[in-house]
């Protein structure tokens, strides 16, 4: 039964490869005793090569991240700084890329609606995406309020739709929060956690009324991501 399920899972890849007859070689390899997993991987690689390449817009162009002279820092940085928050965002989308959904959810504020979801519902948010990648922009300055600080980080999310392999890209803005070093706070509370992910909001100097109106509502991390360019 397990072999039948595996075969059914990669049958669509054979159909993609059928455009130029490569499915015949795959079937011949299986008939001659080749490892099914290796044949599947080979067919998958060939099918992916036929897909439209992932080419998200460059910074400063429509759909691209804003051009910033101080992009997200690499290497060792202060984890409590705005750059530390940006690295949390990098880690979050890296976990999504690896389909480590439970670990990714741990980076959310556990008291938020999304952070408090059960594992199955959180994972289901990404079921429609075959691939998820992200380019992370420079964080904003930190702002304080009532014993805590928050920061926003722009993100260009891109990848493929699972159903058809088509590319998608979308600008997002991640808001993170942490508690200040106040008496009684725990180490966990003093770490950056994701509070929300919504539409990208341009800096106040940019007169973008439509974009600001869209961003006025809180949306999920996948809202609108399936729209292709």
N, C-alpha and C positions, 0 to 999 in steps of 0.2 A: 504493500500500500504506500509506503514512504517513497519508493522509487516512482510510483505512478504520480504522486503529488509533485515530486521534483520535476518530472518530465513535463507535467502540465504547466509548471511555473515558468519554464523557459521556452515553451512552445511558441509564444508570441515573438521571441527573438529569432527563432528559425524562420518565422513568417517574414520578418523584416529582411533577413538575409536572403530570402528566396528571390529577391529582385534580381540577383545576378547568379543564381544557381549554387551559392555556397552552402545551402542546406543539404545538398547531396553529399558533400564531403563530410559534413557533421554526422549525417546518418550512417555513412560508410564507416566512419571512425567508431561509432557506437557499435555497429554490427561486428566490427573486428576486435571488440573487447577493450576499447579505449576507456579511460576513466571518465565517467559521466560528468563529474564536477569540472574536470579540466575542459571537456568539450563545451560545457555550458559557459565557462569563463571565456573561452575563445570566441564563441558565437556572440556573447554579450559585448566583448571588446570590439568586434567587427561591426555589430549593430550600432554601438555608440559612435563609431567613427563616421557613420552615415548621417548622424543627426546634425542639426544646425549647431554651430559652435556657440559656446557661452561667451558673450562679448558685451558685458554690461557697460553702459556709458561711462566715459572718463570723467574725472573730477572737473567741475566748471562747465560741463555741458548739460543739457536737459536730461534729467534722470540720474545725473552723477552727483557725487558728494561735493560739498562746497570746497573750494580751494582754500587751504589753510596753511600758513607758514610753519605751524607747529603741530604736525600730525601726531597720532597716538604714539607714545614712546615705547621703545622696546628695551628689554633687559631689566635690570634691577631698578625699581622705583619705589617710592613711598606708597605702600598699599592704601593709606588713608587719603591720598591726594586724588585730584580729578583724573590724573593719568592712571591711578590705581583702579578707578571706576571703569575707565575705558578698557583696561586689561580684563576686567570681569566680563565686559561685553564681548571681547574677543574670545574669551574662554567659553562663553555661553553658545555663541554660534559655532565654535569649533566642536562642541559636544553635539549640537544638532546635526552638524555635517557627518559626524561619526555615528549618528542615530543612538546616542547615549542619552535618551530622553529623561530618564530618572535623575541622572546626574545634572542635566541641564535645569530641570525644575528646582533642584536644590539651590540654585542661584537666585531664585525669586524670594521675595518676602513671604515667609510661610503664612502670614496673616492676610495676604491678599487673596482675591478670588481665584486667580490662576495658580498662585503658589500653594493654595490649599486644596486644589483638585486632586482626585485620585489619579494614580499613575496611568490607568487606561484612558481616561478622558484627556489627560494632557498629551499623551502620545498620539491620540486620534486627531489632534489639531494639525498634525504634519503628515497625515496619511495621503494627502493629495499630491505630495511632492516627492519626485524621484531623487532629486538632489537639492541640497540647501547649502549655499555658501554666503559669505559676507565680506564686505570691505568696511572697515571701521574708521570713522573720521575722528577729528580732534574733539575732546570734551569741552564743555562750557566751563566757566568759572564756577566754583562751588558757592552755594547760597545756603544760609542757615535759617532755621525756623524752629522755635520751641524745643531746643535741646538736640536738634538733629540737623544734618546737612544733606543737600541733594545736588545732583548734577545731571545734565543731559548729554547724551552721546549720539551723534548722527551715524546711521548705518545704511549701507546699500546692500540689500538682501537680493540674491539672485540664485538661479538654479534651473531645474527642469520640472515641468508638470509630469506627474507619474503616468497619467493616462495616455499621453501622446509624445512625451519627450521634448515638447516645445520649451524654449527658454522663457523665463520670466525675470523681471527685475522690479524693485520697488524701494523707494527711500523710506526709512523709518527713523524714529527718534526714541531712544531708550532713556527712561528716567530711573535713576538709582538713588537710594537713600541709605544713610547710616546714622546711628546715634553717636553724638559727641562723647568725649571721654568724661562723662558725668558720673558722680557717685551712684553706685548701684547698678550701672549698666554692665552687661555681660560682654564677653569677647565676641560672641556671635552677633549681638546687636550692634557692635562697633564695626562690623564688616559691611562692605557695600552689598546691597541686595537690590534686585530689579523690582521696581514698583509698578511700572507700566511700560508698554510699548505702543506707540501711536504713530500717526503720520508725521513726517518731518516738518518742523516749523523753522522757517528761515529767520535769521537774526532780525531784530527790530529795525535795523537800517534798511532792510529789503522790503519794499512795498509789494507784498504778495497777499492780497486780500483773500483770494480764493483758497490758497494753501492754508492760510491762517484759519479760515472758517472750517475747513475740513479737519484741522488738527484740534479744534476746540472740543471735540468729543473724544472720550477714551475708547480705544479699539483694541482688539486682540492682536497678538504678534503676527497673525497670518491674515488679517483682514485685508482683502484687496490684493494679496500677493500673487494671486493666480492670473492677474491681468498681464497679458503679454504686451511688449512694446508696440 
